Amino acid sequence: MTAATFHNALILPVVGEQPWFWGWLSVDDAGRISGLGEGTPPADAPSPRHDLEGRFLAPGFVSAHSHIYTGGMRGVAPSSPLYEWVSLNGQMLLGADAEDLYWMTLAGGLDHLSNGITSVYNFTQSRVVSIFDYERSVLAPQRVHSPEFVTRQIDGLAASGIRFVTSVRLDDEQLREDDAFTGFDTAMRYLDTVPADQNLGGSVYGAVQWSSSPATAERERTLMSSYGITNQAHFVETAEQIEIQQAKFDWYDAAGVLGPGFAFGHFVHPTDEMVTRVRDTGSAVVWQPMSNGRLGSGIADVPRLLRESVTVGMGVDDQSCTDVSDPFENMRTGLFLQRGLHSDPGLLTPADVLALHTLGSAAAIGVADRVGSLEVGKFADLLIVDPYSPHTGPIWDPVATYVLGCGLRNLHEVIVGGSTVWRRGVDDPQRARADHELTERMIASAAGSGIRPVRLSAPAGTAGS
């Protein structure tokens, strides 16, 4: 990391009273923001100085809910609801081993970075590969791996250079209790091998939605207390078996896990009582509009949650159900769905969804002290977005142009901790190899379940950059 100053930029800080300003931002040798302001940089601002020529300078996006290993399953089950889709995902992974998950995760981390996501809450694929049992409304194990199946995913994300929270499922109903807790402990301790600036902490992959007993909620509470970590649980995501899902909310509440360290992922079909308890306990909600739409899960009532002062973040979810991990598209999808549903164009603004996918996401997963906005002392995780290539026309409202008129085609450069990790037009050999390994390993894994793609491998010369 090298100190530098970016100037002549249209800055979107996503914090404070000014939604945008023309100015400068400096980065110190530790990769943190050391200063920013309007106009030209002061004489003592560090060099080198980079003239952004009027481009946007904004915080990196935060995906508060991702399953980052899933890029090899894009386009699968294209017209299926959640549980059919997730079961097919499980079948396709039955042939995978720990090394396969390393490459799948590395490819996913690099893909997130190239789309402007610089921090992510990552649900690791459990060491127990399962399919959904409709009769019992639980996850039915199909293959069990050693803890290395999870720790190699940690290695993959660390190698990508992205910042990440690592979420691990206990699997207390699929494994012996001692084995489940030992495996969880192995993963949490393994996080010590991750560079400190990348490691945003560990978390519990909440699994009460698929459990058969309140004991799972109580065990998750023990983990949260023992390790001092957060918890995010998929909950009331789909209308399928909705009464069963809603009834399990009380298990979490009774176990005492609700609070500022707890988030519900999706939360599409809550009861009024559930919303009240989330508000009163200070719990958070993470919204995935693209995947909820793709899977026909429903539309979360995010405007109501915001009116209730609930902390809300956004995530791009699985690469196999978004199916492009594109935060610009995710913001617009959420914004347009809410406006259309409520017939109210003023219900959410571009500034609202930009805040949700940056600072709101960081707050929902407990890392807002380090990422999510442009503030002195935070990590210098920056996006340079060029509204002139391709040209978006005159800029009447900078935040509106950024959210509504820009996209991945305008993304010029991604910077993490002051260092460039992706730049348009620059080939990345690591990405090329990771994409190749992902493709070949995913094909081999799925073949064990008799699932084969139309094209068996990527044509030569098509590796990502």
KELODREN-373565 format. One record per residue: x, y, z of N, C-alpha, C in turn. Coordinates in steps of 0.02 Angstrom, whole numbers, padded with zeros to 5 digits, always signed. Atoms other than C-alpha are relative to their C-alpha. Layout:
! residues N
XYZXYZXYZ;...
This chain:
! residues 465
+00042-00060+00000+00000+00000+00000+00044+00062+00000;-00039-00061+00007+00064+00171-00047-00046+00060+00009;+00039-00061-00010+00002+00341+00009-00012+00034-00068;+00017-00033+00062-00085+00440-00128-00057+00049+00012;+00056-00046-00002-00210+00578-00163-00038-00003-00066;+00044-00002+00058-00358+00572-00282-00034+00068+00000;+00030-00067+00001-00422+00741-00340-00038+00010-00066;+00043-00016+00057-00535+00825-00467-00052-00056-00009;+00048+00056-00001-00665+00694-00419-00068+00024+00023;+00067-00011-00024-00852+00695-00395-00011-00052+00055;-00003+00045-00057-00854+00619-00221-00069-00013+00029;+00062+00021-00032-01002+00521-00150+00019-00032+00067;-00025+00028-00063-00959+00498+00035-00047-00049+00034;+00051+00042-00032-01123+00409+00085-00002+00011+00075;+00005-00017-00071-01113+00496+00253+00004+00076+00005;-00003-00072-00009-01135+00672+00320-00057+00036-00035;+00055-00040+00026-01244+00814+00261+00003+00010-00076;-00007-00010+00072-01175+00827+00084-00002-00067-00037;+00002+00063+00036-01228+00686-00033+00056-00006-00052;-00055+00000+00049-01089+00737-00155+00036+00066+00004;-00037-00063+00008-00954+00866-00182+00059-00011-00047;-00060+00002+00041-00811+00907-00301+00059+00007+00047;-00055-00007-00047-00650+00874-00211+00054-00052-00007;-00059+00042-00003-00508+00762-00158-00005-00048+00059;-00004+00049-00054-00468+00612-00047+00071-00026+00002;-00069+00025-00007-00301+00555+00022+00000-00066+00039;-00008+00066-00031-00242+00383+00077+00070-00003+00031;-00065+00005-00033-00103+00346+00201+00034-00066-00015;-00039+00061+00014+00030+00210+00199-00031-00062+00029;+00034+00058-00029-00082+00098+00304-00062-00020-00039;+00058+00017+00040-00216+00096+00170-00065+00026+00027;+00060-00031-00027-00338+00206+00264-00007+00071-00025;+00014-00068+00022-00421+00368+00218+00029+00049+00051;-00033-00046-00046-00316+00508+00291-00028+00071-00005;+00030-00066+00007-00412+00659+00227-00045+00003-00061;+00042-00013+00058-00546+00721+00108-00032+00068+00009;+00031-00066-00005-00626+00886+00067-00017+00027-00068;+00020-00033+00063-00696+01003-00063+00059+00037-00031;-00049-00040+00035-00594+01092-00195+00064-00038-00015;-00064+00030+00015-00410+01059-00222+00033-00025+00064;-00032+00027-00060-00303+00956-00103+00050+00049+00029;-00049-00044-00032-00192+01046+00023+00071-00015-00023;-00069+00008+00024-00008+01069-00012+00035-00061+00030;-00034+00056-00032+00042+00933+00111-00035-00067-00013;+00032+00063+00017-00075+00800+00037+00052-00045-00033;-00052+00045+00025+00026+00645-00007+00001-00007-00076;-00009+00017+00070+00093+00603-00179+00011-00075-00005;+00020-00032+00062+00072+00530-00305-00072+00025+00003;+00067-00028+00005-00082+00630-00352-00032-00022-00065;+00036+00028+00058-00210+00554-00469-00058+00045-00017;+00054-00042+00025-00320+00670-00570-00055-00045-00029;+00054+00044+00022-00487+00580-00589-00042+00031-00056;+00031-00032+00058-00545+00704-00723-00076+00000+00004;+00072-00005-00009-00719+00721-00650-00037-00065+00010;+00033+00064-00012-00753+00536-00623-00027-00002+00072;+00026+00012-00067-00853+00475-00473+00053-00036+00042;-00039+00036-00050-00757+00421-00318-00048-00018+00056;+00052+00023-00047-00868+00316-00204+00028-00058+00041;-00023+00059-00039-00850+00184-00067-00015-00064-00037;+00014+00067+00026-00836+00003-00118-00066-00025+00027;+00062+00030-00023-01000-00090-00108+00014-00054+00053;-00002+00054-00050-01032-00207+00038-00058-00047-00014;+00053+00050+00005-01128-00367+00007-00007-00033+00068;+00010+00026-00068-01201-00412+00175-00029-00070+00000;+00028+00067+00004-01260-00581+00112+00021-00030-00067;-00024+00033+00061-01164-00687-00015+00017-00073+00015;-00025+00069-00001-01134-00871-00049+00051-00001-00058;-00046-00023+00051-00975-00837-00142+00030-00055-00043;-00029+00056+00037-00928-01011-00204-00044-00022-00059;+00053+00027+00043-01081-01027-00319+00003+00021-00073;-00003-00026+00068-01020-00947-00481-00003-00053-00055;+00003+00053+00050-01011-01116-00570-00070-00027-00010;+00069+00027+00005-01200-01142-00551-00049+00053-00025;+00044-00050+00029-01267-00988-00640-00048-00032-00050;+00048+00023+00049-01425-01020-00738-00034-00066+00016;+00032+00063-00016-01474-01181-00648-00069+00012+00030;+00069-00004-00026-01656-01214-00600-00030+00068-00013;+00019-00070+00015-01707-01054-00691-00072+00018+00015;+00071-00014-00014-01893-01072-00653-00024-00037+00061;+00017+00037-00060-01888-01159-00485-00002+00045+00061;-00001-00037-00063-01931-01095-00311+00060-00019+00042;-00059+00005-00041-01806-01087-00170+00022-00072+00015;-00022+00065-00025-01807-01265-00103+00019-00048-00056;-00021+00041+00057-01801-01350-00274+00069+00023-00025;-00063-00027+00024-01661-01235-00326+00058-00018+00047;-00054+00014-00047-01559-01260-00166+00017-00074+00000;-00014+00072+00003-01578-01449-00180+00042-00017-00060;-00041+00012+00059-01509-01447-00357+00072+00023+00011;-00067-00024-00018-01362-01343-00295+00037-00053+00040;-00031+00051-00042-01329-01476-00164+00021-00061-00041;-00016+00058+00042-01336-01617-00292+00062+00014-00043;-00056-00016+00043-01212-01525-00403+00066+00003+00038;-00060-00004-00041-01089-01510-00258+00021-00067+00031;-00015+00064-00033-01091-01694-00208+00068-00028-00021;-00065+00026+00022-00935-01729-00310+00058+00045+00017;-00053-00049-00014-00835-01581-00243+00038-00018+00063;-00041+00008-00060-00691-01591-00120+00025+00068+00023;-00022-00063-00030-00602-01459-00016+00038+00043-00050;-00039-00038+00049-00484-01409-00157-00046+00032-00052;+00049-00029+00046-00632-01383-00274-00031+00062+00030;+00031-00057-00033-00712-01267-00147+00049+00059+00006;-00050-00054+00000-00549-01168-00135-00005+00039-00065;+00000-00034+00064-00553-01129-00321-00067+00034-00014;+00066-00030+00009-00740-01097-00325-00005+00066+00040;+00003-00059-00042-00721-00973-00182+00047+00054-00024;-00046-00049+00027-00568-00888-00254-00030+00035-00061;+00031-00029+00059-00659-00863-00419-00057+00047+00020;+00056-00042-00023-00810-00793-00326+00024+00064+00031;-00027-00060-00031-00705-00672-00225+00026+00049-00052;-00025-00043+00054-00618-00606-00381-00057+00029-00041;+00058-00025+00037-00785-00590-00469-00035+00056+00039;+00030-00054-00042-00858-00489-00324+00042+00064-00006;-00043-00059+00004-00707-00373-00328-00007+00035-00068;+00004-00031+00067-00720-00346-00516-00067+00033-00011;+00065-00032+00004-00901-00294-00488-00007+00057+00051;+00001-00057-00046-00855-00163-00358-00018-00017+00072;+00014+00021-00069-00891-00264-00200+00067-00012+00034;-00065+00004-00033-00744-00239-00083-00003-00033+00069;+00009+00036-00064-00816-00316+00077-00062-00043-00006;+00055+00048+00008-00930-00466+00094-00010-00040+00063;+00018+00049-00051-01022-00569+00223-00010-00065-00039;+00000+00061+00040-00989-00745+00156-00026-00060+00040;+00024+00063-00027-01094-00897+00199+00041-00055-00032;-00038+00055+00027-00971-01039+00178-00046-00059-00014;+00035+00062+00010-01035-01199+00103+00016-00047+00058;-00009+00044-00057-01060-01314+00251+00039-00062-00020;-00034+00064+00011-00952-01468+00268-00050-00056-00010;+00053+00049+00012-01118-01561+00263-00040+00023-00061;+00037-00017+00061-01187-01556+00086-00069-00033+00004;+00068+00023-00013-01377-01572+00096-00048+00018-00056;+00057-00021+00041-01540-01565+00001-00059+00011+00048;+00057-00017-00044-01706-01501+00069-00050-00058+00002;+00050+00052-00012-01824-01631+00144-00068+00034+00010;+00064-00034-00003-01999-01565+00107-00045-00027+00055;+00045+00031-00050-02087-01688+00224+00015+00024+00070;-00020-00019-00067-01987-01640+00378+00021+00073+00006;-00020-00070+00002-01941-01462+00324+00068+00010+00033;-00069-00003-00026-01757-01493+00366+00048-00013-00057;-00052+00017+00048-01593-01511+00273+00021-00073+00011;-00019+00071-00004-01556-01694+00236+00071-00009-00026;-00070+00007+00021-01369-01732+00232+00010-00054-00053;-00016+00047+00052-01300-01818+00078+00073-00021+00001;-00071+00015-00004-01112-01808+00105+00031+00045+00053;-00032-00037-00055-01005-01756+00254+00075+00003-00013;-00071-00011+00011-00830-01682+00238+00034+00017+00066;-00039-00022-00057-00691-01641+00359-00003+00076+00005;+00000-00074-00007-00672-01462+00427+00040+00036-00054;-00039-00031+00054-00546-01430+00286-00045+00025-00057;+00047-00021+00051-00695-01414+00170-00020+00073+00010;+00015-00070-00016-00732-01249+00258+00063+00042+00001;-00061-00042-00006-00555-01190+00295+00031+00015-00068;-00026-00016+00067-00505-01203+00112-00040+00055-00033;+00039-00057+00025-00647-01084+00072+00028+00065+00029;-00032-00058-00031-00568-00962+00195+00064+00018-00037;-00060-00012+00039-00404-00984+00102-00015+00033-00066;+00018-00027+00065-00490-00947-00062-00018+00074+00003;+00018-00071-00005-00565-00783-00004+00061+00042+00019;-00060-00037-00018-00402-00730+00077+00044+00012-00061;-00042-00006+00059-00311-00762-00087-00029+00050-00050;+00031-00047+00048-00436-00653-00182+00016+00072+00016;-00014-00068-00021-00394-00496-00082-00060+00039+00025;+00060-00033-00024-00573-00454-00033+00000-00001+00077;+00012+00003-00073-00620-00411+00148-00062-00042+00012;+00057+00045-00008-00740-00536+00224-00014-00019+00072;+00025+00033-00060-00843-00597+00369-00012-00072-00019;+00008+00071+00014-00841-00787+00377-00056-00029+00042;+00058+00029-00034-01007-00869+00419+00001-00075-00007;-00006+00073-00001-01005-01052+00469-00061-00031+00034;+00059+00035-00028-01152-01169+00500+00022-00053+00050;-00018+00049-00052-01148-01277+00656-00015-00072-00021;+00020+00068+00022-01238-01427+00577-00011-00046+00060;+00008+00038-00062-01290-01484+00750-00049-00058-00008;+00046+00056+00010-01430-01595+00683+00025-00050-00052;-00026+00044+00051-01327-01671+00543+00062-00038+00025;-00060+00030-00026-01172-01714+00647-00008-00016+00074;-00002+00008-00073-01134-01779+00821+00016+00068+00030;-00007-00066-00030-01139-01631+00939+00074+00018+00010;-00070-00017-00011-00954-01643+00984+00036+00014-00065;-00031-00011+00065-00904-01655+00801-00021+00068-00029;+00024-00064+00025-01013-01506+00756+00037+00058+00033;-00033-00054-00035-00937-01395+00890+00075+00003-00014;-00071+00002+00015-00760-01453+00854+00013+00030-00070;-00008-00027+00067-00781-01414+00669-00010+00075-00002;+00011-00073-00002-00850-01241+00707+00061+00034+00031;-00058-00029-00034-00705-01206+00825+00061+00001-00047;-00056+00003+00048-00581-01261+00691-00003+00058-00048;+00008-00055+00048-00652-01134+00569+00014+00068+00032;-00010-00064-00033-00654-00991+00694+00074+00012+00016;-00071-00007-00016-00475-01024+00748+00041+00011-00064;-00036-00005+00064-00421-01037+00566+00001+00072-00026;+00003-00070+00021-00471-00855+00540+00062+00039+00021;-00063-00033-00020-00309-00809+00630+00052-00002-00055;-00048+00005+00055-00218-00860+00470-00013+00053-00053;+00019-00050+00050-00307-00723+00370+00033+00067+00017;-00027-00066-00015-00219-00554+00353-00050+00043+00037;+00046-00034-00047-00292-00443+00489-00045+00050-00035;+00042-00050+00033-00353-00308+00370-00055-00031-00043;+00052+00033+00039-00450-00434+00267-00053-00034+00044;+00044+00038-00044-00525-00529+00413-00048+00047+00037;+00051-00042-00033-00686-00439+00463-00036-00038+00056;+00028+00037-00056-00728-00575+00589-00036-00064-00020;+00039+00061+00010-00821-00738+00610-00073+00012+00017;+00071-00007-00012-01008-00766+00619-00032-00069-00003;+00040+00061+00003-01138-00901+00644-00045+00002-00061;+00046+00010+00056-01230-00961+00489-00064-00028+00029;+00061+00021-00035-01401-00965+00571-00040-00050-00039;+00032+00055+00035-01493-01125+00530-00066-00022+00030;+00063+00020-00032-01652-01126+00633-00056-00011-00050;+00053+00010+00050-01759-01110+00476-00003-00073-00023;-00001+00069+00024-01704-01288+00432+00008-00051+00057;-00009+00046-00056-01695-01363+00607-00068-00026+00024;+00062+00032-00024-01821-01474+00695-00011+00012+00074;+00004-00008-00073-01791-01415+00874+00026+00068+00020;-00027-00064-00026-01766-01254+00974+00072-00005+00024;-00068+00008-00026-01601-01328+01032+00052+00033-00045;-00047-00032+00046-01516-01260+00875+00009+00073+00016;-00004-00070-00018-01558-01082+00924+00041+00009+00064;-00037-00006-00063-01490-01111+01098+00075-00013-00011;-00071+00014+00014-01328-01185+01029+00032+00059-00037;-00027-00058+00036-01307-01038+00911+00013+00058+00048;-00012-00052-00050-01326-00920+01058+00064-00014+00039;-00062+00018-00034-01187-01015+01147+00061+00018-00042;-00056-00017+00045-01074-00993+00996+00011+00076-00002;-00006-00073+00003-01111-00806+00986+00034+00026+00063;-00029-00023-00064-01067-00784+01169+00072-00023+00008;-00067+00029-00011-00916-00898+01171+00053+00033-00042;-00049-00027+00047-00831-00822+01019-00007+00076-00008;+00011-00071+00008-00900-00645+01032-00014+00019-00072;+00011-00009+00072-00968-00656+00855-00074+00013-00014;+00068-00015+00022-01124-00611+00757-00035-00063-00027;+00039+00055+00028-01259-00719+00678-00045+00029-00054;+00050-00018+00051-01357-00704+00516-00036-00063-00022;+00041+00059+00015-01500-00823+00482-00046+00014-00059;+00051-00003+00053-01597-00852+00322-00067-00011+00034;+00063+00008-00036-01776-00828+00376-00058+00027-00042;+00062-00015+00037-01951-00822+00300+00015+00029-00069;-00021-00023+00066-01871-00805+00130-00053-00014-00053;+00047+00022+00051-02004-00898+00031-00069-00012+00030;+00068+00013-00024-02192-00921+00042-00012-00075+00010;+00008+00072-00011-02167-01110+00039+00004-00016+00074;+00000+00022-00069-02209-01188+00207+00007+00059+00048;-00012-00062-00037-02225-01013+00277-00020-00005+00073;+00020+00005-00070-02319-01061+00435+00053-00035+00042;-00054+00036-00036-02180-01182+00484+00057+00048+00013;-00055-00047-00008-02049-01048+00455-00015+00052+00054;+00018-00053-00047-02141-00913+00551-00001-00025+00072;+00005+00027-00068-02169-01027+00700+00069-00007+00033;-00067+00009-00028-01981-01051+00720+00032+00065+00024;-00027-00064-00023-01953-00865+00749+00003+00002+00076;+00002-00001-00073-02002-00890+00931+00058-00039+00030;-00057+00037-00026-01860-01015+00950+00060+00047+00008;-00055-00048-00005-01734-00878+00913-00013+00051+00056;+00016-00050-00050-01825-00753+01022+00009-00027+00070;-00005+00031-00066-01837-00871+01170+00072-00015+00020;-00070+00015-00015-01653-00915+01155+00041+00062+00015;-00034-00062-00016-01606-00732+01174+00053+00020-00050;-00051-00018+00050-01508-00716+01011-00014+00066-00035;+00016-00063+00034-01600-00563+00945+00036+00057+00032;-00037-00057-00026-01506-00400+00962+00044+00029-00054;-00042-00034+00050-01379-00287+00876+00050-00045-00036;-00047+00045+00034-01266-00435+00834-00034-00053-00042;+00038+00051+00037-01404-00531+00745-00034+00032-00060;+00034-00024+00061-01472-00510+00568-00041-00056-00030;+00041+00047+00039-01611-00594+00471+00013+00012-00073;-00008-00005+00072-01568-00628+00290-00067-00013-00033;+00061+00003+00040-01714-00601+00170-00059+00031+00037;+00055-00027-00040-01858-00579+00295-00056+00027-00044;+00050-00021+00050-01984-00572+00153-00071-00007+00027;+00068+00015-00021-02135-00645+00243-00008-00001+00076;+00007+00000-00073-02129-00593+00427-00071+00018+00021;+00062-00024-00030-02281-00569+00538+00012+00069+00030;-00007-00065-00033-02316-00401+00619+00039-00006+00065;-00034+00010-00064-02256-00471+00784+00076-00009-00010;-00071+00010+00014-02091-00524+00706+00035+00067-00015;-00028-00065+00016-02060-00350+00636+00009+00041+00064;-00004-00038-00063-02097-00274+00806+00059-00024+00043;-00054+00026-00041-01974-00390+00894+00069+00018-00031;-00063-00020+00032-01838-00353+00765+00015+00072+00016;-00009-00071-00016-01864-00167+00792+00020+00009+00073;-00010-00012-00072-01871-00178+00982+00067-00028+00025;-00063+00031-00022-01716-00289+00997+00061+00030-00035;-00056-00028+00037-01609-00189+00875+00033-00048-00048;-00026+00047+00050-01587-00336+00757-00001+00033-00069;-00005-00027+00067-01546-00304+00574-00034-00047-00050;+00028+00039+00055-01617-00364+00408+00044+00012-00061;-00039-00006+00062-01520-00399+00247-00044-00021-00059;+00047+00004+00056-01615-00379+00083+00036-00022-00063;-00027+00026+00063-01581-00477-00078-00052+00006-00056;+00055-00007+00047-01701-00405-00208+00008-00041-00064;-00008+00037+00062-01624-00489-00360-00015-00074+00009;+00012+00072-00009-01623-00666-00290-00073-00013+00021;+00070+00009-00018-01795-00644-00210-00045+00002-00061;+00038-00003+00062-01862-00595-00381+00012-00060-00044;-00018+00056+00044-01770-00732-00476-00034-00064+00023;+00029+00062-00027-01834-00869-00361-00075+00006+00015;+00071-00009-00014-02009-00796-00347-00017-00001+00074;+00010+00005-00072-01988-00781-00160-00046+00054+00028;+00041-00054-00024-02079-00615-00142+00040+00065+00004;-00032-00066-00005-02039-00432-00108-00003+00021+00073;-00002-00020-00070-01982-00384+00066-00025+00072+00008;+00027-00067-00012-02069-00233+00141+00054+00043+00033;-00056-00039-00025-01909-00134+00160-00021+00070+00021;+00021-00066-00024-01995+00037+00169-00029-00002+00070;+00027+00005-00068-02088-00022+00323+00056-00009+00051;-00055+00011-00046-01929-00084+00404+00038+00065+00012;-00035-00063-00007-01845+00083+00371-00041+00049+00042;+00043-00043-00041-01994+00176+00444+00004-00019+00074;-00005+00026-00069-01975+00067+00599+00071+00009+00029;-00070-00012-00021-01790+00120+00609+00039-00065+00008;-00039+00062+00000-01729-00058+00577+00061+00011-00045;-00060-00002+00042-01550-00070+00512-00009-00049-00057;+00009+00042+00059-01561-00136+00334+00062+00005-00044;-00054+00003+00049-01420-00191+00220-00022-00038-00061;+00016+00036+00062-01414-00270+00048+00056-00049-00016;-00049+00049+00022-01329-00423-00023-00016-00024-00070;+00012+00027+00067-01306-00500-00195-00014-00074+00001;+00019+00070-00010-01335-00676-00125+00042-00046-00044;-00036+00049+00041-01286-00827-00231+00013+00026-00069;-00012-00014+00071-01202-00803-00397-00042-00046-00044;+00042+00046+00038-01316-00945-00450-00074+00018+00005;+00071-00021+00001-01478-00851-00415-00007+00076-00004;+00011-00072+00013-01441-00669-00451-00003+00017-00074;-00056+00047+00000-01357-00726-00574+00066+00036-00014;-00060-00041+00006-01233-00583-00593+00006+00040+00065;-00009-00033-00064-01162-00514-00432+00014+00074-00010;-00005-00069+00023-01195-00336-00488-00037+00045+00049;+00034-00042-00049-01229-00211-00348-00040+00057-00031;+00038-00053+00034-01286-00077-00471-00069-00027-00019;+00064+00031+00019-01419-00194-00539-00041-00018+00061;+00035+00017-00062-01462-00250-00363-00035+00061+00029;+00031-00062-00025-01493-00070-00308-00062+00019-00042;+00056-00020+00043-01602-00033-00459-00058-00048+00004;+00054+00050-00006-01699-00195-00446-00040+00013+00062;+00036-00014-00062-01741-00159-00265-00040+00064-00003;+00034-00064+00004-01784+00022-00298-00062-00003-00043;+00056+00002+00047-01897-00014-00446-00056-00046+00024;+00052+00045-00027-01985-00162-00364-00041+00035+00053;+00037-00034-00054-02031-00058-00212-00044+00055-00027;+00041-00054+00028-02090+00090-00313-00060-00027-00038;+00055+00030+00038-02193-00020-00428-00052-00033+00045;+00045+00034-00045-02267-00122-00287-00046+00049+00036;+00038-00048-00039-02323+00031-00191-00026+00059-00041;+00022-00054+00044-02358+00143-00342+00020+00068+00028;-00024-00061-00032-02250+00276-00261+00073+00011-00020;-00069-00011+00021-02094+00344-00350+00043+00035+00051;-00039-00033-00051-02042+00438-00195+00013-00043+00061;-00004+00043-00059-02047+00288-00079+00072-00013+00022;-00072+00007-00012-01859+00254-00094+00035+00044-00051;-00038-00042+00046-01730+00368-00173+00065-00035-00020;-00066+00027+00016-01567+00330-00262+00049+00005+00058;-00045-00006-00058-01475+00396-00109-00015-00053+00052;+00019+00051-00049-01573+00274+00000+00032-00067-00017;-00026+00067+00016-01522+00118-00096+00076+00000-00003;-00073-00003-00003-01342+00177-00115+00024-00008+00072;-00018+00006-00071-01333+00196+00074-00012-00071+00025;+00014+00068-00023-01413+00025+00099+00053-00050-00022;-00048+00049+00026-01284-00063-00011+00072+00016+00019;-00067-00018-00024-01136+00023+00072+00000+00003+00076;-00003-00010-00073-01150+00093+00248-00052-00042+00036;+00051+00042-00031-01314+00003+00286+00021-00072+00005;-00024+00069-00001-01239-00164+00238+00055-00009+00051;-00054+00004-00050-01085-00129+00342-00028-00001+00071;+00031-00002-00067-01194-00086+00492-00036-00065+00016;+00039+00061-00011-01303-00241+00470+00044-00059+00020;-00045+00056-00016-01151-00356+00483+00054+00020+00050;-00043-00020-00055-01061-00257+00618+00069+00024-00018;-00067-00022+00020-00916-00183+00519+00000+00073-00023;+00006-00069+00024-00972-00002+00492+00055+00045+00028;-00056-00039-00025-00824+00060+00594+00060-00002-00046;-00059+00010+00044-00707+00002+00456-00015+00012-00074;+00015-00004+00071-00797+00004+00288-00070+00029-00010;+00068-00019+00017-00953+00068+00199-00011+00073-00017;+00007-00071+00015-00921+00255+00180+00069+00030-00005;-00064-00035+00007-00785+00381+00141+00008+00045+00061;-00012-00038-00062-00728+00441+00313+00073-00011+00021;-00069+00004-00024-00557+00477+00385+00005-00056+00052;-00011+00056-00046-00491+00322+00474-00025-00066-00026;+00025+00063+00028-00589+00195+00374+00047-00025-00055;-00040+00027+00054-00509+00078+00249-00014+00037-00065;+00007-00034+00064-00478+00161+00081-00021-00050-00053;+00031+00046+00048-00593+00044-00015-00043+00043-00046;+00026-00052+00043-00639+00149-00165-00020-00028-00069;+00018+00014+00069-00728+00138-00332+00010+00064-00041;-00003-00054+00049-00684+00249-00479-00048-00020-00056;+00052+00014+00049-00836+00254-00592-00002+00057-00050;-00006-00050+00053-00829+00344-00759-00066+00010-00036;+00065-00011+00033-00996+00419-00814+00008+00023-00073;-00013-00022+00069-00913+00471-00978+00022-00057-00045;-00021+00056+00040-00864+00297-01036-00034-00065+00022;+00035-00037+00052-00989+00251-01098-00034+00062+00029;+00024-00065-00022-01059+00427-01090-00073-00005+00024;+00069+00002-00028-01214+00450-00980-00036+00067-00009;+00031-00065+00010-01250+00629-01033+00016+00048+00055;-00012-00049-00053-01254+00785-00926-00019-00028+00069;+00014+00024-00068-01251+00754-00738-00041+00054+00035;+00045-00047-00034-01402+00842-00662-00002-00012+00075;+00002+00021-00070-01405+00746-00499+00052-00055+00007;-00053+00050-00001-01242+00654-00460-00019-00067+00030;+00018+00065-00030-01316+00522-00345-00048-00038-00045;+00047+00033+00046-01458+00487-00466+00037-00028-00061;-00038+00025+00058-01336+00471-00612+00040-00062+00020;-00040+00057-00023-01225+00354-00510-00043-00063+00008;+00042+00059-00014-01367+00239-00456-00042-00021-00060;+00047+00016+00054-01485+00249-00605+00034-00005-00068;-00029-00004+00067-01369+00286-00751+00065-00037-00009;-00064+00034+00005-01206+00197-00711-00008-00074+00016;+00002+00072-00013-01166+00013-00700+00070-00029-00007;-00065+00032+00006-01027-00113-00719+00037+00023-00063;-00033-00024+00061-00993-00045-00894+00038+00065+00014;-00034-00063-00018-00941+00119-00810+00053-00009+00054;-00049+00011-00053-00836+00039-00673+00071+00002-00030;-00066-00012+00028-00658+00099-00706+00055-00033+00041;-00053+00026-00042-00556+00044-00557-00028-00017+00069;+00018+00021-00068-00576-00048-00390+00063+00001+00043;-00058-00010-00044-00460-00003-00247-00018-00026+00069;+00009+00026-00067-00444-00097-00083+00061+00019+00042;-00055-00022-00043-00340-00019+00055+00051+00042-00037;-00044-00044+00037-00269+00107-00066+00036-00032-00059;-00033+00035+00055-00208-00026-00190-00051-00023-00052;+00044+00021+00053-00287-00063-00358-00003-00076-00004;+00009+00072+00005-00360-00239-00364-00033-00020-00066;+00030+00013+00066-00453-00223-00530-00002+00065-00038;+00005-00058+00043-00445-00103-00675-00023-00022-00068;+00028+00019+00065-00544-00108-00836+00056-00005-00053;-00046+00010+00055-00446-00179-00981+00066-00031+00019;-00063+00030-00022-00305-00252-00877-00010-00074+00015;+00006+00073-00010-00285-00441-00887+00025-00020+00069;-00019+00025-00066-00274-00536-00723+00012-00075-00006;-00014+00071+00006-00186-00705-00735-00032-00042+00055;+00031+00037-00055-00252-00756-00564-00074-00012-00015;+00071+00007+00016-00431-00724-00620-00009-00051-00056;+00006+00047+00056-00403-00819-00783+00007-00072+00025;-00008+00068-00025-00339-00972-00690-00058-00021+00044;+00055+00016-00045-00474-00963-00557-00064-00016-00039;+00060+00014+00041-00612-00954-00689+00006-00068-00034;-00010+00065+00032-00536-01103-00780-00010-00057+00050;+00006+00053-00051-00521-01206-00621-00073-00008+00023;+00071+00003-00019-00698-01160-00568-00040-00039-00051;+00039+00033+00052-00768-01217-00735+00012-00075-00001;-00016+00072+00005-00677-01383-00743-00022-00038+00062;+00016+00035-00062-00704-01427-00560-00075-00003+00011;+00072+00002-00007-00888-01380-00561-00031-00052-00046;+00025+00050+00047-00919-01487-00714+00013-00070+00028;-00017+00066-00026-00830-01634-00634-00043-00017+00061;+00041+00012-00060-00926-01615-00470-00072-00018-00019;+00070+00012+00019-01098-01606-00553-00008-00065-00039;+00005+00061+00040-01059-01752-00668-00014-00061+00044;+00013+00056-00045-01063-01868-00517-00074-00010+00015;+00073+00005-00009-01250-01830-00502-00036-00004-00067;+00030+00005+00066-01278-01850-00689-00022+00066-00030;+00018-00067+00025-01290-01662-00719+00057+00026-00042;-00053-00020+00047-01194-01600-00871-00020+00064-00036;+00014-00062+00037-01179-01430-00956-00005-00012-00074;+00002+00004+00073-01212-01398-01139+00071+00004-00028;-00070-00006+00020-01031-01341-01160+00044-00028+00056;-00039+00034-00052-00904-01448-01070+00058+00042+00026;-00055-00042-00024-00768-01316-01058-00003+00067-00036;-00001-00066+00030-00734-01134-01098+00043+00000-00062;-00043-00006+00059-00670-01094-01273+00065+00035+00017;-00065-00031-00012-00489-01043-01281-00005+00076-00008;-00003-00072+00007-00455-00859-01253-00058+00038+00030;+00058-00035-00029-00613-00820-01153+00006+00010+00075;-00009-00008-00073-00540-00811-00978-00015+00072+00020;+00020-00066-00024-00600-00666-00872+00061+00045+00012;-00053-00048-00014-00499-00508-00844-00024+00050+00050;
